[in-house]
Amino acid sequence: QVQLVESGGGLVQAGGSLSVSCILSGRTFSTCAMGWFRQAPGKEREFIAGISRNFGNTVYADSVKGRFTISRDNAKNTVHLQMNSLRPEDTAVYFCAAGATSNFKVLTEDSAYNYWGQGTQVTVSS
């Protein structure tokens, strides 16, 4: 059974930093592109960052570019999202996702991802 389990998140003041992580089990991590999405109350889920299976190719949504950094550790089956200069509008439930792929492209569409974590809350106070 494939599982994605997120950790981290929480409450931070605007301008602060948080890190969320996600560990994959039940599937070979290096065969999956990884991504982070978020969903704020009353809004649709949106892509914010993705990383390829290997070579560290990354894509970011414009809303987080320059503030967030996605990284992965294939030896630990883990993907991280470092979030700096947080804003109140970053408040959302953050989901990690894994997409099985045979290439080294970054997946940006949620339909391309096969597996999803349960989500972790990030709240940024003003």
Backbone as a printed PyTorch tensor [residue, N CA C, xyz], in Angstrom:
tensor([[[  0.8410,  -1.1890,   0.0000],
         [  0.0000,   0.0000,   0.0000],
         [  0.8850,   1.2520,   0.0000]],

        [[  0.6130,   2.1310,  -0.9430],
         [  1.3950,   3.3550,  -1.0480],
         [  0.8400,   4.3960,  -0.0730]],

        [[  1.7450,   5.0010,   0.6620],
         [  1.3360,   6.0350,   1.6140],
         [  2.2640,   7.2320,   1.5300]],

        [[  1.6730,   8.4120,   1.6740],
         [  2.4220,   9.6500,   1.7980],
         [  2.0130,  10.2760,   3.1250]],

        [[  2.9980,  10.5680,   3.9510],
         [  2.7070,  11.1280,   5.2620],
         [  3.4640,  12.4380,   5.4190]],

        [[  2.7100,  13.5110,   5.5940],
         [  3.3120,  14.8320,   5.7680],
         [  3.5970,  15.1010,   7.2360]],

        [[  4.5660,  15.9520,   7.4570],
         [  4.8650,  16.4300,   8.8040],
         [  5.3160,  17.8830,   8.7000]],

        [[  5.2910,  18.5390,   9.8430],
         [  5.6470,  19.9520,   9.8530],
         [  4.4010,  20.8010,   9.7550]],

        [[  4.5530,  22.0060,   9.3010],
         [  3.4320,  22.9240,   9.2590],
         [  3.2090,  23.5340,  10.6290]],

        [[  2.0750,  24.2120,  10.7750],
         [  1.7550,  24.8470,  12.0350],
         [  1.4230,  26.3040,  11.8660]],

        [[  1.6620,  27.0640,  12.9220],
         [  1.3060,  28.4960,  12.9590],
         [  2.5810,  29.3340,  12.9970]],

        [[  2.6100,  30.3680,  12.1690],
         [  3.7700,  31.2520,  12.1290],
         [  3.2890,  32.6630,  11.8340]],

        [[  4.0570,  33.6320,  12.2610],
         [  3.7210,  35.0200,  11.9540],
         [  4.1790,  35.3740,  10.5490]],

        [[  3.5340,  36.3500,   9.9780],
         [  3.9240,  36.8140,   8.6550],
         [  5.3990,  37.2000,   8.6430]],

        [[  6.0670,  36.7970,   7.5810],
         [  7.4910,  37.0450,   7.4610],
         [  8.3540,  35.9100,   7.9750]],

        [[  7.7400,  34.9840,   8.6620],
         [  8.4660,  33.8600,   9.2270],
         [  8.6600,  32.7230,   8.2460]],

        [[  9.2080,  31.6230,   8.7660],
         [  9.5200,  30.4580,   7.9470],
         [  8.9490,  29.1910,   8.5600]],

        [[  8.6390,  28.2510,   7.7040],
         [  8.1940,  26.9250,   8.1100],
         [  8.7050,  25.9230,   7.1010]],

        [[  8.8050,  24.6900,   7.5460],
         [  9.1800,  23.6180,   6.6490],
         [  8.1860,  22.4800,   6.7990]],

        [[  7.7860,  21.9140,   5.6830],
         [  6.9560,  20.7070,   5.7100],
         [  7.6820,  19.6130,   4.9500]],

        [[  7.4870,  18.3920,   5.3920],
         [  8.1370,  17.2500,   4.7700],
         [  7.1120,  16.1650,   4.5120]],

        [[  7.4940,  15.2480,   3.6510],
         [  6.5750,  14.1750,   3.2820],
         [  7.4090,  12.9450,   2.9690]],

        [[  7.0290,  11.8280,   3.5330],
         [  7.7470,  10.5880,   3.2770],
         [  6.8340,   9.6110,   2.5430]],

        [[  7.3990,   8.9800,   1.5420],
         [  6.6630,   8.0170,   0.7240],
         [  7.0350,   6.5990,   1.1230]],

        [[  6.0400,   5.7530,   1.2580],
         [  6.2890,   4.3320,   1.4990],
         [  5.4300,   3.5120,   0.5570]],

        [[  5.8780,   2.3110,   0.2860],
         [  5.1110,   1.4070,  -0.5600],
         [  5.4000,   1.5090,  -2.0360]],

        [[  6.3110,   2.3820,  -2.4050],
         [  6.6780,   2.5400,  -3.8060],
         [  8.1050,   3.0810,  -3.8690]],

        [[  8.8110,   2.6980,  -4.9220],
         [ 10.1800,   3.1900,  -5.0830],
         [ 10.1630,   4.6900,  -5.3300]],

        [[ 10.7460,   5.4230,  -4.4110],
         [ 10.6680,   6.8810,  -4.4190],
         [ 11.2500,   7.4770,  -5.6840]],

        [[ 12.3510,   6.9010,  -6.1600],
         [ 13.0520,   7.4740,  -7.3070],
         [ 12.2950,   7.3140,  -8.6210]],

        [[ 11.2060,   6.5840,  -8.6190],
         [ 10.3810,   6.4460,  -9.8310],
         [  9.2790,   7.5000,  -9.8900]],

        [[  9.2250,   8.3600,  -8.8860],
         [  8.1360,   9.3240,  -8.7830],
         [  8.6150,  10.7680,  -8.8210]],

        [[  7.9460,  11.5540,  -9.6480],
         [  8.0590,  12.9970,  -9.4940],
         [  7.2300,  13.3790,  -8.2700]],

        [[  7.6550,  14.4270,  -7.5840],
         [  6.9730,  14.8330,  -6.3610],
         [  6.4800,  16.2680,  -6.4850]],

        [[  5.4120,  16.5520,  -5.7770],
         [  4.8770,  17.9000,  -5.8400],
         [  4.2070,  18.3010,  -4.5400]],

        [[  4.0450,  19.5990,  -4.3990],
         [  3.2950,  20.1680,  -3.2810],
         [  2.1460,  21.0100,  -3.8430]],

        [[  0.9980,  20.8280,  -3.2630],
         [ -0.1960,  21.6000,  -3.6000],
         [ -0.7360,  22.2000,  -2.3000]],

        [[ -1.6160,  23.1490,  -2.4560],
         [ -2.2780,  23.6890,  -1.2680],
         [ -3.7210,  24.0540,  -1.6020]],

        [[ -4.5230,  24.0620,  -0.5610],
         [ -5.9220,  24.4340,  -0.7220],
         [ -6.3400,  25.3100,   0.4430]],

        [[ -6.7070,  26.5190,   0.1140],
         [ -7.2020,  27.4570,   1.1130],
         [ -8.7180,  27.3290,   1.2130]],

        [[ -9.3040,  27.7340,   2.3320],
         [-10.7570,  27.6380,   2.4910],
         [-11.4960,  28.3580,   1.3650]],

        [[-12.4370,  27.6490,   0.7660],
         [-13.2380,  28.2410,  -0.2870],
         [-12.5590,  28.3530,  -1.6330]],

        [[-11.3520,  27.8130,  -1.7250],
         [-10.6040,  27.8980,  -2.9840],
         [-10.2660,  26.5080,  -3.4940]],

        [[ -9.9380,  26.4520,  -4.7870],
         [ -9.5420,  25.1760,  -5.3670],
         [ -8.1000,  24.8520,  -4.9800]],

        [[ -7.7960,  23.5690,  -5.0400],
         [ -6.4290,  23.1410,  -4.7910],
         [ -5.5330,  23.6650,  -5.9040]],

        [[ -4.3580,  24.1610,  -5.5260],
         [ -3.4530,  24.7180,  -6.5170],
         [ -2.0520,  24.1240,  -6.3740]],

        [[ -1.4040,  23.9820,  -7.5150],
         [ -0.0140,  23.5330,  -7.5550],
         [  0.8750,  24.6670,  -7.0660]],

        [[  1.8730,  24.3360,  -6.2360],
         [  2.8040,  25.3640,  -5.8120],
         [  4.2560,  25.0080,  -6.1150]],

        [[  4.6120,  23.7230,  -6.1080],
         [  6.0020,  23.3720,  -6.3940],
         [  6.0930,  21.9130,  -6.7940]],

        [[  7.0110,  21.6270,  -7.7050],
         [  7.2220,  20.2570,  -8.1330],
         [  8.6920,  19.9980,  -8.3940]],

        [[  9.0820,  18.7300,  -8.2760],
         [ 10.4700,  18.3480,  -8.5120],
         [ 10.4910,  17.0330,  -9.2700]],

        [[ 11.4080,  16.9000, -10.1980],
         [ 11.4840,  15.7150, -11.0230],
         [ 12.0420,  14.5250, -10.2480]],

        [[ 11.9800,  13.3700, -10.9010],
         [ 12.4860,  12.1470, -10.2790],
         [ 13.9440,  12.2790,  -9.8970]],

        [[ 14.6960,  12.8650, -10.7760],
         [ 16.1310,  12.9880, -10.5630],
         [ 16.6070,  14.2670, -11.2260]],

        [[ 17.8160,  14.6340, -11.0190],
         [ 18.4530,  15.8250, -11.5830],
         [ 17.9380,  17.1280, -10.9820]],

        [[ 16.9880,  17.0280, -10.0690],
         [ 16.5780,  18.2220,  -9.3380],
         [ 15.8730,  19.2890, -10.1370]],

        [[ 15.2450,  18.9340, -11.2590],
         [ 14.4600,  19.9330, -11.9890],
         [ 13.2730,  20.3670, -11.1400]],

        [[ 13.0450,  21.6570, -11.0570],
         [ 11.9640,  22.1800, -10.2310],
         [ 11.1270,  23.1980, -10.9870]],

        [[  9.8760,  23.2970, -10.5820],
         [  8.9500,  24.3030, -11.1050],
         [  8.1860,  24.8690,  -9.9180]],

        [[  7.9650,  26.1740,  -9.9330],
         [  7.2370,  26.8320,  -8.8530],
         [  6.0960,  27.6680,  -9.4230]],

        [[  5.0410,  27.7580,  -8.6560],
         [  3.9940,  28.7090,  -8.9990],
         [  4.5320,  30.1210,  -8.7840]],

        [[  4.0500,  31.0490,  -9.5710],
         [  4.5160,  32.4280,  -9.4450],
         [  4.2970,  32.9790,  -8.0410]],

        [[  3.2460,  32.5230,  -7.3820],
         [  2.8960,  33.0490,  -6.0600],
         [  3.9230,  32.7060,  -4.9910]],

        [[  4.7400,  31.6850,  -5.2300],
         [  5.7070,  31.2610,  -4.2100],
         [  7.1500,  31.3420,  -4.6940]],

        [[  7.3360,  31.6620,  -5.9590],
         [  8.6830,  31.6880,  -6.5300],
         [  9.5620,  32.6690,  -5.7690]],

        [[ 10.7500,  32.2080,  -5.4280],
         [ 11.6840,  33.0430,  -4.6840],
         [ 11.5190,  32.9730,  -3.1810]],

        [[ 10.4140,  32.3850,  -2.7220],
         [ 10.1670,  32.2660,  -1.2750],
         [ 10.1760,  30.8080,  -0.8130]],

        [[  9.7040,  29.9090,  -1.6630],
         [  9.6140,  28.4980,  -1.3080],
         [ 10.6720,  27.7050,  -2.0740]],

        [[ 11.1470,  26.6300,  -1.4330],
         [ 12.1170,  25.7560,  -2.0800],
         [ 11.7050,  24.3080,  -1.8590]],

        [[ 11.5740,  23.5790,  -2.9530],
         [ 11.2920,  22.1510,  -2.8680],
         [ 12.5840,  21.3860,  -3.0570]],

        [[ 12.7270,  20.3040,  -2.2960],
         [ 13.9100,  19.4580,  -2.4340],
         [ 13.5120,  18.0280,  -2.1140]],

        [[ 14.3460,  17.0990,  -2.5120],
         [ 14.0570,  15.6980,  -2.2350],
         [ 15.3290,  14.9760,  -1.8390]],

        [[ 15.1430,  13.9480,  -1.0380],
         [ 16.2370,  13.0760,  -0.6280],
         [ 15.8270,  11.6620,  -0.9990]],

        [[ 16.3480,  11.1850,  -2.1120],
         [ 15.9390,   9.8610,  -2.6000],
         [ 16.3740,   8.7370,  -1.6720]],

        [[ 17.4190,   8.9540,  -0.8910],
         [ 17.8770,   7.9290,   0.0420],
         [ 16.9230,   7.7820,   1.2240]],

        [[ 16.1670,   8.8630,   1.5080],
         [ 15.2580,   8.8430,   2.6550],
         [ 13.7980,   8.8640,   2.2400]],

        [[ 13.5350,   8.7470,   0.9320],
         [ 12.1550,   8.7270,   0.4230],
         [ 11.3610,   9.9560,   0.8700]],

        [[ 12.0270,  11.0820,   0.9150],
         [ 11.4200,  12.2710,   1.5060],
         [ 11.5070,  13.4700,   0.5680]],

        [[ 10.4450,  14.2410,   0.5600],
         [ 10.4280,  15.5230,  -0.1380],
         [ 10.1450,  16.6110,   0.8890]],

        [[ 10.8260,  17.7380,   0.7130],
         [ 10.6940,  18.8480,   1.6500],
         [ 10.1870,  20.0930,   0.9260]],

        [[  9.5480,  20.9320,   1.6910],
         [  9.1780,  22.2460,   1.1780],
         [  9.5540,  23.2690,   2.2430]],

        [[ 10.5640,  24.0550,   1.9290],
         [ 10.9880,  25.1300,   2.8310],
         [ 10.2580,  26.3980,   2.4180]],

        [[  9.5780,  27.0020,   3.3730],
         [  8.7610,  28.1780,   3.0770],
         [  9.2850,  29.3660,   3.8790]],

        [[  9.7390,  30.3700,   3.1690],
         [ 10.2620,  31.5830,   3.7970],
         [  9.3930,  32.7830,   3.4370]],

        [[  9.5630,  33.8460,   4.1790],
         [  8.8210,  35.0920,   3.9350],
         [  7.3280,  34.8110,   3.7850]],

        [[  6.8100,  34.0550,   4.7160],
         [  5.4170,  33.6410,   4.6230],
         [  4.4680,  34.8250,   4.7630]],

        [[  3.3470,  34.7040,   4.0700],
         [  2.3220,  35.7450,   4.0500],
         [  0.9970,  35.1550,   4.5180]],

        [[  0.0890,  35.9760,   5.0160],
         [ -1.2160,  35.4440,   5.4140],
         [ -1.9210,  34.6870,   4.2870]],

        [[ -1.7110,  35.1010,   3.0650],
         [ -2.3660,  34.4180,   1.9420],
         [ -1.7600,  33.0330,   1.6550]],

        [[ -0.6800,  32.6700,   2.3340],
         [ -0.1330,  31.3200,   2.2190],
         [ -0.8680,  30.3300,   3.1220]],

        [[ -1.7630,  30.8330,   3.9500],
         [ -2.5310,  29.9650,   4.8360],
         [ -3.3650,  28.9880,   4.0280]],

        [[ -3.1860,  27.7030,   4.3070],
         [ -3.8740,  26.6630,   3.5460],
         [ -3.5140,  25.3030,   4.1390]],

        [[ -4.1980,  24.2880,   3.6520],
         [ -3.7750,  22.9140,   3.8940],
         [ -2.8180,  22.5410,   2.7620]],

        [[ -1.6640,  22.0440,   3.1320],
         [ -0.6280,  21.7030,   2.1570],
         [ -0.5890,  20.1910,   1.9820]],

        [[ -0.6010,  19.7740,   0.7160],
         [ -0.6130,  18.3650,   0.3670],
         [  0.6380,  18.0210,  -0.4340]],

        [[  1.2520,  16.8970,  -0.1240],
         [  2.2820,  16.4040,  -1.0200],
         [  1.6690,  15.3370,  -1.9140]],

        [[  2.2900,  15.1480,  -3.0600],
         [  1.7770,  14.2050,  -4.0360],
         [  2.9340,  13.5390,  -4.7610]],

        [[  2.7010,  12.3120,  -5.1850],
         [  3.7020,  11.5480,  -5.9280],
         [  3.1000,  11.0920,  -7.2490]],

        [[  3.8620,  11.2640,  -8.3140],
         [  3.3990,  10.8580,  -9.6290],
         [  4.3890,   9.9200, -10.2830]],

        [[  3.9460,   8.7060, -10.5870],
         [  4.8190,   7.7520, -11.2600],
         [  5.0870,   8.2410, -12.6780]],

        [[  6.3400,   8.2810, -13.0390],
         [  6.6930,   8.7780, -14.3590],
         [  7.9740,   8.1260, -14.8440]],

        [[  8.0860,   7.9820, -16.1550],
         [  9.2770,   7.3550, -16.7310],
         [ 10.2780,   8.3980, -17.2200]],

        [[  9.9320,   9.6850, -17.0800],
         [ 10.8540,  10.7160, -17.5520],
         [ 11.2910,  11.5940, -16.3860]],

        [[ 11.9920,  12.6590, -16.6990],
         [ 12.5370,  13.5310, -15.6590],
         [ 11.8860,  14.9130, -15.6910]],

        [[ 10.6340,  14.9300, -16.1390],
         [  9.9000,  16.1830, -16.1560],
         [  9.2600,  16.4470, -14.8000]],

        [[  8.9650,  17.7150, -14.5640],
         [  8.2260,  18.0970, -13.3750],
         [  6.7390,  18.0490, -13.7100]],

        [[  5.9530,  17.4580, -12.8420],
         [  4.5130,  17.3630, -13.0520],
         [  3.8470,  18.5430, -12.3660]],

        [[  3.0060,  19.2630, -13.1070],
         [  2.3600,  20.4490, -12.5360],
         [  0.8440,  20.3220, -12.4410]],

        [[  0.2700,  19.3310, -13.1070],
         [ -1.1830,  19.1440, -13.0670],
         [ -1.5390,  18.1110, -12.0000]],

        [[ -2.5640,  18.4030, -11.2150],
         [ -2.8860,  17.4500, -10.1430],
         [ -3.3490,  16.1120, -10.7120]],

        [[ -3.8880,  16.1210, -11.9210],
         [ -4.3260,  14.8650, -12.5250],
         [ -3.1580,  13.9410, -12.8660]],

        [[ -1.9590,  14.4750, -12.9080],
         [ -0.7770,  13.6670, -13.2190],
         [ -0.2470,  12.9150, -12.0100]],

        [[ -0.7310,  13.2510, -10.8390],
         [ -0.2440,  12.6200,  -9.6230],
         [ -1.1250,  11.4430,  -9.2160]],

        [[ -0.4690,  10.3560,  -8.8100],
         [ -1.1720,   9.1290,  -8.4680],
         [ -1.4950,   9.0100,  -6.9770]],

        [[ -0.6520,   9.5880,  -6.1550],
         [ -0.7680,   9.3770,  -4.7150],
         [ -0.7180,  10.7240,  -3.9870]],

        [[ -1.5070,  10.8040,  -2.9130],
         [ -1.6500,  12.0640,  -2.1720],
         [ -1.5320,  11.8200,  -0.6760]],

        [[ -0.9290,  12.7890,   0.0040],
         [ -0.9120,  12.7630,   1.4520],
         [ -2.2200,  13.2980,   2.0190]],

        [[ -2.3140,  13.2580,   3.3250],
         [ -3.5480,  13.6520,   3.9850],
         [ -3.6410,  15.1570,   4.1950]],

        [[ -2.5230,  15.8420,   4.0190],
         [ -2.5140,  17.2890,   4.1760],
         [ -2.0600,  17.7240,   5.5610]],

        [[ -1.4320,  18.8770,   5.6110],
         [ -1.0110,  19.4670,   6.8690],
         [ -1.3260,  20.9620,   6.8370]],

        [[ -1.8030,  21.4810,   7.9410],
         [ -2.2460,  22.8720,   7.9870],
         [ -1.0720,  23.8120,   8.1950]],

        [[ -1.0510,  24.8510,   7.3980],
         [ -0.1080,  25.9610,   7.5770],
         [ -0.9350,  27.2260,   7.7520]],

        [[ -0.7180,  27.8980,   8.8650],
         [ -1.4530,  29.1310,   9.1500],
         [ -0.4610,  30.2650,   9.3780]],

        [[ -0.6400,  31.3420,   8.6410],
         [  0.2400,  32.5060,   8.7570],
         [ -0.5890,  33.6570,   9.2910]],

        [[ -0.2090,  34.1460,  10.4580],
         [ -0.9500,  35.2420,  11.0720],
         [ -0.3420,  36.5790,  10.6740]],

        [[ -1.1900,  37.5740,  10.6000],
         [ -0.7140,  38.9010,  10.1790],
         [ -0.2750,  39.7430,  11.3710]]])
